[in-house]
Amino acid sequence: MNPTSPHEHAGAHLDAIRQSYDTVAADYARFVKDPGALDPVSRAVLSAFAELVASPGLGPTADVGCGPGKVTAYLTGLGVPAFGVDLSPRMIELARAAHPGLRFDVGPMSALAAGDGELGGVLAFYSTHHLPPAELPQVYGEFHRALAPGGHLLLVTRVGEEEHQRRTYGYGDGDPAPFDSYRLPADRIAGLLERAGFAITAQTLQAPEEGAKRPVAGFLARKPAVDNVP
């Protein structure tokens, strides 16, 4: 029997993420805070990103891993022409029902439905931690491909020391659903972004909030006007 190819591994992994978030979607939508209720630093980072990507001449912003669309709607309220993308069809159903005037697409962040250089911004807000580290270069490269020269990326994620956590429950009522999470050091994430062609313009590191164990890192990065991918 032939060994499973890397592509097949990735496909199986995405299927697992999709099924898990379809299962917990309703509880997740109730559990996750509205962005306006986040801590001051998180709101400030989102506001700074919104100011950057709302600049005239830049294209729309993709909120990748948008879930029920709360952050997509928040960005829109800050004047950003934003749309959401999520792997989970159920999440997208909830997002469209809650925000009928906005665009939401079903799809993976590893293959965005955007042409080369079409986007002014990409937001990955707590949405990349389910990806095995080996998949991050391809995903970061996809963000870079879709961004216009001068476009901006905001990536926010919990960080750790090469940690892999697996849990079998979801959100709210504890729906049975498997979730894998990977926590990388902030400097490793920064290095991967730079190798994908990004210039990091700002970085934040927040101590864990009450009830959490891992700090949160935020990376504001820009696709240079002159492409610098090796």
N, C-alpha and C positions, 0 to 999 in steps of 0.2 A: 504494500500500500504506500502511495506517495505521501511524504510528510505534508502537513498543512502549510500553505504559503502564508507569508506575512499579511498579504491582502485579506486572506480568509480569516486570520486571527483578528484583524481590525474590524472586519465585518461582523464577526461574532460578538466582539466587544461592544460595538455600536448597537447591535440588536439588544444586548443585555441592558444597556443604559436606557434605550427607548422603552423597553418593556417595564423597567422599574419606575421610570417617571410617569408613564401612562398609569401605572397602578396607584401612585401616591399623589397624582396631580391635584385633586380636589383638596386634600389635606394640606399639601404644599402651598397652595394659593392662600389658604387661611393662615398658615403658620408664618410665612415670610412677611417681614415688615414692609410697609410702604416706605419708599426711599426718604420721604420727608420726616420719618420717625427714626432714621438712622442717627448714629453719633455725629457730632459736628465735623470730625475729620473726614469721615466717609462722604458726607454731604459736600464738604469743601472740594474734595477731589473730583466728585461728579460735576460740580459747578465749574471748576477750572477746565475740565475736559469739554463741557458743553460750550464754554466761551471760545475755546480753540476751534471746535468743529462747526460752530455756527458762523464762522467767518465767510463772507461773501466769496463765491467762486468755487468753494469746495462742494463735493457731491454729498449724497445722503450718508447717514451713519447707520451701520448694522449693529444691533444689539444681539450678539451671538450667545446662544444658550439663554434666551430671554424668559423662559418659563411662562408664567401667566401674564407677562407684559407690563408689570408695574414699573420697572426701570425705563422701559421704552416710552411709556406714557410720561414719566417724569422728565426725561430728556426733551420730549416734545413740548412740554410745558415751559421748558427753559429756552425754547426757540430753535431747537435742533430738528431738522428734517430726518427723523429716525424711523426705522422699521425693525421688527424683531424676527429672529430666526431661532428655531428650536428643533431638536431631533424628535421630540415627543408630539405626536399628533394631538393627544389629549390636552397637553399644555397649550398648544396653539388654538384649540377650540375654546379654551377658557379665556385666553388672551383676546381673541376676536370678540367673544361675547361681552367681556368687560370693557373693551376699548374698540367699539365698532368703526370708528373713524380712522383707525390706524392699520397699517399693513403688517401682517404676520405670515411668515412662510415656514413650512416644514422642511427641514433639511439639516445636514451635518455641517459643523463649522469647518470641517476638513475639505469641503467642496462647496464654497459659497456660490449662490446664483447671482454672481456679479462679474462683469467684464474686467479685464485688466485695467487697473487705475480708475475704476468707476466710483469708488467710495471716498468720502472725505474723512470718515472716522470708522473705527471698529472698537466696540466695547465688549470686553470679556469680563463680566462682573461675577466672580465666584462660579465660573462655568467651565474652567479647564482642568480642575483638579481630578476629574474622573478619568482623564486620559493617561495611559501609561507613559512614562517619561520618553520612551523611544518614539512616541507619536508626536511629541511636541514640536520638533523641528519642522515637520511637514505642515502642521497646523499654523505655526507662526509664519512659515513661508507663504501659506495661503492668505493670511491676513495681509502680508506685505504685497503679494500679487494684486489683491483687490483694491488696495489703497492707492489713491492718486499721489504723485509726488507732492510732498508737503502735507499729506494727510496724517492723522493722528490715531494712535492706539492707546487705550487705557485698559490695562489688565490688572485685576484685583483678585488675590487668592490667598489662602492660608499657606504658610510656609513651615518647613520642618527640616529634619536631617535625613533626607532620603527615606521617608517613612511610607509604608503601604498599609492602609487600614481597610478592613472589610467588615461591613455590618450587614445584617439581614433584615433590618426593619426600616420603615420609612419615616414619615412625618406625622404629626398630629396624633392620630389613634394608633400609630405603630403598624401601618400596613406592612405585611410581609413582602419585602422586596430587597434584593441584594444590591449593595452599593460598594464599589471600590473607590478609595480616595488615595491620592499620592501627594505627599508634602515634600517639596524640594527646597533646598536652601535658596534664599533670595538671590545670592550672587550667581548661582547656577542658572536661574531663570533669566537674570539680566544677561548673562553670557549667551544663552540660546537666542534671546531677542536680538542681540547685536550680531550674531552670526547669521541671523535671518535677514539682516540688512537694516535694522532699525537703529536710530540714534536715541538713546534714553535721555530724556530732558528733565525728568524729575522722578524721585523714588521716595515712597513713604514706608514706614514700618511702625505698626500699631501693636501695643501690648494686647494680649488676649482679653476680650471683654469678659464680664462675669459669666461663669458657667462654661467658658471655652478654654481649650488647652493650648491652642496654637496661635502665634501672632499672625497678623495680616499684613501682607506687602502689597503696595500699589506701584505700578510702573506706568508712567506717562512716556510714550515714545513717539517718534516722528519718522515717517519715511522721507529720507532726504530728497531734495529736489533733483539731485543727481544720484542715480542708483549706485549703491555701494556694495551690492551683493557680490562676493568673490566669484 
